[in-house]
């Protein structure tokens, strides 16, 4: 039976370390542990290149390798038969692996030792199951596909930006059981991301800024690629890196970015429309391995849907504006006082601010107007 790489993606997250076997040109074998096996697509994986060691020398001389991965839920073992294709030292794949490696390194106390030099891309020639006893596969805790469907149905009913963002935050909590959420919009002229909505925190953080390329959120935005980390990452903690290198003079105000003291799992998904960056959808959790490939896929779909939603609700504002700019905003319903406009409450769990919506969306509307002339 042919085994698809997509069927064993959960084996690649590094919960159980993978092992790679290579051979020198004279046939001498070498076996070593891997920091991570990165899923690229249904027929390719990428392995981290950190040191010019025996494995690296073997692969360059003889571009074939066998990698053993283990399913952390069942203990099932698989052999991946690979052929080396190329090494990438920049771009989305490299930055994604770099972020994940930082998380793995800090989790094992090896942050100063692990440093990604390149992402080695391999073609997956075949996959073989290794016979042996396994545990029964546990039932999934939640249905991501059903959650996506329920969320998109509600998003389709949103007629203004505040309602759209509030619905995303609420649905992530109720449908996905993800409590800690932030939505940031991109201010292209300022090359920064602004927090416009959040949920699950004691303070809103609305108005806090992140420069492109800073932390998990900034890297995901810059590379237009999701960044998912399953372990706490000291090197990539966004709350510490977000304002790194930015003097107080450069920023209009110092608004603390909300966040967990120790985010054990992080997932940042860019919000893009026609390859144009609009913002970032970010979630985190105090649990290790809270977000897997299914959550990453689901939130990527929601981010795409959110991008079209932002375009849809702002298109009317762009067409009807004259000398000024305003977004259609409905006051918070009496039954939902946590949706706030131009003010905050310390006991609120969902925060949205109109002023920063305007700041982030103005660039989108300008782009749409210019495209028509």
C-alpha positions as CSV (number, residue, x, y, z in Angstrom):
1,X,0.0,0.0,0.0
2,X,1.3,3.4,-0.9
3,X,1.5,5.8,2.0
4,X,0.9,9.5,1.4
5,X,3.1,12.1,3.1
6,X,0.0,14.1,4.0
7,X,-1.2,11.1,6.0
8,X,1.7,11.2,8.4
9,X,2.3,14.9,8.8
10,X,2.0,14.7,12.6
11,X,5.1,12.5,12.6
12,X,7.2,15.5,11.3
13,X,6.6,17.9,14.2
14,X,9.5,16.6,16.2
15,X,7.6,15.4,19.3
16,X,9.7,12.2,18.8
17,X,13.2,13.0,17.3
18,X,13.7,11.8,13.7
19,X,16.8,9.8,12.6
20,X,18.6,10.1,9.3
21,X,20.8,7.5,7.6
22,X,23.2,8.4,4.8
23,X,26.1,6.7,3.0
24,X,29.5,7.9,1.8
25,X,30.5,7.2,-1.7
26,X,32.4,4.1,-0.5
27,X,29.2,2.7,1.1
28,X,30.1,3.6,4.7
29,X,26.9,4.3,6.6
30,X,26.2,7.1,9.0
31,X,23.2,7.6,11.3
32,X,22.3,10.8,13.2
33,X,19.4,12.6,14.9
34,X,17.6,15.4,13.2
35,X,16.4,18.6,14.7
36,X,13.3,18.8,12.5
37,X,11.7,17.4,9.4
38,X,9.7,20.1,7.7
39,X,6.7,19.3,5.5
40,X,6.9,21.3,2.3
41,X,4.2,19.7,0.1
42,X,2.8,16.3,-0.6
43,X,6.0,15.2,-2.3
44,X,8.8,17.2,-0.6
45,X,10.3,17.7,2.9
46,X,13.0,19.9,4.1
47,X,15.7,19.0,6.7
48,X,17.7,21.5,8.7
49,X,21.3,22.1,7.7
50,X,23.1,23.3,10.9
51,X,26.6,21.9,10.8
52,X,28.9,20.7,8.0
53,X,29.1,17.3,9.5
54,X,29.3,13.7,8.1
55,X,25.6,13.7,7.2
56,X,26.0,16.8,5.2
57,X,29.2,15.6,3.4
58,X,27.5,12.3,2.6
59,X,24.4,13.9,1.1
60,X,26.5,16.2,-1.1
61,X,28.5,13.2,-2.4
62,X,25.6,10.7,-2.5
63,X,22.2,12.5,-2.6
64,X,20.1,9.8,-1.1
65,X,19.0,9.4,2.5
66,X,16.5,7.5,4.7
67,X,14.7,9.2,7.5
68,X,12.8,7.4,10.3
69,X,9.9,9.2,11.9
70,X,7.6,8.2,14.7
71,X,3.9,8.9,15.2
72,X,3.7,10.5,18.7
73,X,0.2,9.3,19.2
74,X,0.5,5.6,18.2
75,X,4.2,4.9,18.2
76,X,4.0,3.8,14.5
77,X,7.3,4.1,12.7
78,X,7.9,5.0,9.1
79,X,10.9,5.2,6.7
80,X,11.0,8.1,4.3
81,X,13.3,7.4,1.3
82,X,14.6,10.8,0.1
83,X,16.6,12.4,-2.7
84,X,18.5,15.7,-2.0
85,X,17.5,18.5,-4.4
86,X,18.8,21.8,-3.2
87,X,19.6,24.1,-0.2
88,X,17.6,27.3,0.5
89,X,19.3,29.9,2.6
90,X,16.6,32.6,2.5
91,X,12.9,33.0,1.8
92,X,9.7,31.7,3.5
93,X,10.8,28.1,3.9
94,X,14.2,29.1,5.5
95,X,12.6,31.6,7.8
96,X,9.8,29.2,8.8
97,X,12.3,26.5,9.7
98,X,14.5,29.1,11.5
99,X,11.6,30.1,13.7
100,X,10.8,26.5,14.5
101,X,14.4,25.6,15.2
102,X,14.6,28.5,17.7
103,X,11.6,27.0,19.5
104,X,13.2,23.5,19.6
105,X,16.6,24.9,20.7
106,X,15.2,26.9,23.5
107,X,13.0,24.0,24.7
108,X,16.1,21.8,25.0
109,X,18.5,24.5,26.3
110,X,20.5,24.6,23.1
111,X,19.6,28.1,21.9
112,X,23.2,29.2,21.4
113,X,24.2,25.9,19.7
114,X,21.4,25.4,17.1
115,X,21.7,27.9,14.2
116,X,20.1,27.2,10.9
117,X,22.5,27.5,8.0
118,X,20.1,26.3,5.3
119,X,17.0,24.4,4.5
120,X,17.8,21.2,2.6
121,X,14.9,20.3,0.3
122,X,14.4,16.6,-0.6
123,X,12.0,14.8,-2.9
124,X,10.1,12.0,-1.1
125,X,10.6,8.9,-3.3
126,X,8.6,6.5,-1.2
127,X,7.3,5.9,2.4
128,X,7.3,2.5,4.1
129,X,5.6,1.5,7.4
130,X,7.9,-0.4,9.8
131,X,6.1,-3.4,11.3
132,X,5.7,-3.4,15.0
133,X,3.2,-3.0,17.9
134,X,1.3,0.3,17.9
135,X,-1.3,2.0,20.1
136,X,-4.8,2.7,18.8
137,X,-5.2,6.2,17.4
138,X,-7.0,8.5,19.8
139,X,-10.1,10.3,18.6
140,X,-9.6,13.9,17.5
141,X,-10.4,16.4,20.3
142,X,-12.0,18.8,17.8
143,X,-13.2,18.9,14.2
144,X,-11.3,21.7,12.4
145,X,-13.2,21.4,9.2
146,X,-16.6,21.7,10.9
147,X,-15.1,24.7,12.9
148,X,-14.1,26.4,9.6
149,X,-17.5,25.9,8.1
150,X,-19.3,27.3,11.1
151,X,-16.9,30.3,11.2
152,X,-17.2,31.2,7.5
153,X,-21.0,31.1,7.7
154,X,-20.9,33.7,10.5
155,X,-18.2,35.8,8.7
156,X,-20.4,35.9,5.6
157,X,-23.0,37.9,7.6
158,X,-20.6,40.6,8.7
159,X,-21.3,44.0,7.0
160,X,-18.6,46.1,8.6
161,X,-15.0,45.7,9.8
162,X,-15.7,45.7,13.5
163,X,-18.2,42.9,13.2
164,X,-15.9,41.0,10.9
165,X,-13.0,41.0,13.3
166,X,-15.2,40.5,16.4
167,X,-16.7,37.4,14.7
168,X,-13.2,35.9,14.0
169,X,-12.1,36.4,17.7
170,X,-15.4,34.9,19.0
171,X,-15.4,31.9,16.6
172,X,-11.8,31.0,17.4
173,X,-12.9,30.8,21.1
174,X,-16.1,29.0,20.6
175,X,-15.5,26.8,17.5
176,X,-11.8,26.2,17.8
177,X,-11.4,26.5,21.6
178,X,-8.5,29.0,21.0
179,X,-8.8,31.6,23.7
180,X,-5.8,33.9,23.0
181,X,-6.0,35.7,19.7
182,X,-4.7,38.9,18.1
183,X,-5.4,40.4,14.7
184,X,-3.0,43.0,13.3
185,X,-3.3,45.1,10.2
186,X,-0.4,46.3,8.1
187,X,0.5,49.9,7.7
188,X,2.6,49.8,4.5
189,X,3.9,53.4,4.6
190,X,5.1,52.8,8.2
191,X,6.2,49.3,7.5
192,X,4.6,48.2,10.8
193,X,1.7,46.0,12.0
194,X,-0.9,47.5,14.3
195,X,-3.0,45.5,16.8
196,X,-6.6,46.2,16.0
197,X,-8.4,43.4,17.8
198,X,-7.6,40.9,20.5
199,X,-9.3,38.3,22.7
200,X,-8.5,36.4,25.9
201,X,-6.2,39.0,27.5
202,X,-6.6,41.2,30.6
203,X,-5.6,44.3,28.5
204,X,-6.4,45.0,24.9
205,X,-3.0,46.0,23.5
206,X,-5.0,47.7,20.7
207,X,-2.6,50.1,19.0
208,X,0.6,48.2,19.9
209,X,3.0,48.1,17.0
210,X,5.3,45.4,15.5
211,X,7.8,46.1,12.9
212,X,8.0,43.9,9.8
213,X,10.4,41.0,10.5
214,X,10.3,41.2,14.3
215,X,9.3,38.1,16.2
216,X,7.0,35.3,15.1
217,X,4.3,37.8,13.9
218,X,6.7,40.1,12.0
219,X,8.5,37.1,10.3
220,X,5.2,35.6,9.2
221,X,4.2,39.0,7.8
222,X,7.5,39.6,6.0
223,X,7.7,36.2,4.4
224,X,3.9,35.9,3.7
225,X,4.1,32.4,5.3
226,X,2.6,30.8,8.4
227,X,4.9,30.3,11.3
228,X,4.0,27.6,13.8
229,X,6.0,26.8,16.9
230,X,5.1,23.9,19.2
231,X,7.4,24.8,22.0
232,X,8.3,27.9,23.9
233,X,10.8,30.0,21.9
234,X,12.9,32.4,23.8
235,X,14.5,33.7,20.6
236,X,11.2,34.3,19.0
237,X,8.9,35.5,21.8
238,X,7.0,38.2,20.0
239,X,6.4,40.2,23.2
240,X,10.1,40.7,23.6
241,X,11.1,41.0,20.0
242,X,8.3,43.2,18.7
243,X,9.9,46.5,19.7
244,X,13.6,45.4,19.5
245,X,15.7,48.1,18.0
246,X,12.9,50.6,17.9
247,X,13.6,53.8,19.9
248,X,10.9,55.6,21.8
249,X,11.3,58.5,19.3
250,X,10.3,56.3,16.4
251,X,7.0,55.3,17.9
252,X,4.2,57.6,18.7
253,X,3.1,55.8,21.8
254,X,4.3,52.9,23.9
255,X,1.3,50.5,24.1
256,X,2.2,47.1,25.7
257,X,1.5,44.2,23.4
258,X,-0.7,41.7,25.2
259,X,0.5,38.1,25.5
260,X,1.0,35.1,27.7
261,X,4.0,35.1,30.0
262,X,5.1,31.8,28.5
263,X,3.4,30.9,25.2
264,X,4.2,27.2,24.7
265,X,2.6,27.1,21.3
266,X,2.4,29.9,18.7
267,X,0.9,30.3,15.3
268,X,1.0,33.4,13.1
269,X,-0.8,33.3,9.8
270,X,-0.4,36.2,7.3
271,X,-3.6,37.8,5.9
272,X,-3.0,38.4,2.2
273,X,-5.1,39.4,-0.8
274,X,-3.6,38.8,-4.3
275,X,-0.2,38.3,-2.6
276,X,-0.6,41.8,-0.9
277,X,-0.1,41.8,2.9
278,X,-3.1,43.1,4.8
279,X,-2.2,41.8,8.3
280,X,-1.6,38.8,10.5
281,X,-3.9,36.5,12.5
282,X,-2.0,35.3,15.6
283,X,-3.0,32.7,18.2
284,X,-1.1,31.3,21.2
285,X,-1.5,28.8,24.0
286,X,0.2,27.8,27.3
287,X,0.1,24.2,26.1
288,X,2.9,22.5,24.2
289,X,1.9,21.2,20.7
290,X,-1.5,22.9,20.9
291,X,-1.5,23.8,17.2
292,X,-0.8,21.1,14.6
293,X,-1.0,20.9,10.9
294,X,-4.8,20.8,10.9
295,X,-5.0,24.1,12.9
296,X,-2.5,25.7,10.6
297,X,-4.5,24.7,7.5
298,X,-7.7,25.8,9.1
299,X,-6.4,29.2,10.2
300,X,-4.8,29.7,6.8
301,X,-8.3,29.2,5.2
302,X,-9.8,31.7,7.7
303,X,-7.0,34.2,7.0
304,X,-7.8,34.0,3.3
305,X,-11.5,34.4,4.0
306,X,-10.7,37.3,6.3
307,X,-8.7,39.0,3.6
308,X,-11.6,38.9,1.2
309,X,-13.9,40.0,4.0
310,X,-11.7,43.1,4.7
311,X,-11.7,43.9,1.0
312,X,-15.5,43.5,0.7
313,X,-16.4,45.7,3.7
314,X,-13.9,48.4,2.9
315,X,-14.7,48.5,-0.8
316,X,-18.0,50.2,-0.1
317,X,-16.3,52.7,2.2
318,X,-13.7,53.5,-0.6
319,X,-16.5,54.0,-3.2
320,X,-18.6,56.3,-1.0
321,X,-15.9,58.4,0.6
322,X,-15.5,62.0,-0.6
323,X,-12.9,64.2,1.1
324,X,-12.7,62.2,4.3
325,X,-12.6,58.6,5.2
326,X,-14.8,56.7,7.6
327,X,-15.7,53.1,8.1
328,X,-19.2,51.9,8.7
329,X,-19.3,51.1,12.4
330,X,-22.2,50.0,14.5
331,X,-22.1,50.6,18.2
332,X,-21.6,47.6,20.4
333,X,-24.8,45.7,21.2
334,X,-26.0,46.0,24.8
335,X,-25.6,42.3,25.2
336,X,-22.0,42.4,24.1
337,X,-20.2,45.3,25.8
338,X,-16.8,43.8,25.2
339,X,-16.7,45.1,21.6
340,X,-15.1,48.5,22.2
341,X,-14.6,51.5,19.9
342,X,-12.2,54.2,21.0
343,X,-12.2,53.1,24.6
344,X,-11.2,50.1,26.6
345,X,-12.4,48.3,29.7
346,X,-10.0,46.3,31.9
347,X,-12.4,43.5,32.4
348,X,-13.2,43.0,28.7
349,X,-11.9,40.0,26.8
350,X,-12.5,41.1,23.3
351,X,-11.1,44.5,22.1
352,X,-11.5,46.3,18.8
353,X,-10.6,49.9,18.1
354,X,-11.9,52.0,15.2
355,X,-8.9,54.4,15.1
356,X,-6.4,51.6,14.3
357,X,-8.8,49.9,11.9
358,X,-8.6,53.1,9.9
359,X,-4.8,53.3,10.1
360,X,-4.4,49.7,8.9
361,X,-7.1,49.6,6.2
362,X,-6.4,53.0,4.7
363,X,-3.5,51.5,2.7
364,X,-5.8,48.8,1.3
365,X,-8.4,51.3,0.1
366,X,-5.7,53.5,-1.4
367,X,-4.4,50.5,-3.3
368,X,-7.9,49.6,-4.6
369,X,-8.6,53.2,-5.7
370,X,-5.2,53.5,-7.5
371,X,-5.8,50.2,-9.3
372,X,-9.0,51.6,-10.9
373,X,-7.3,54.7,-12.4
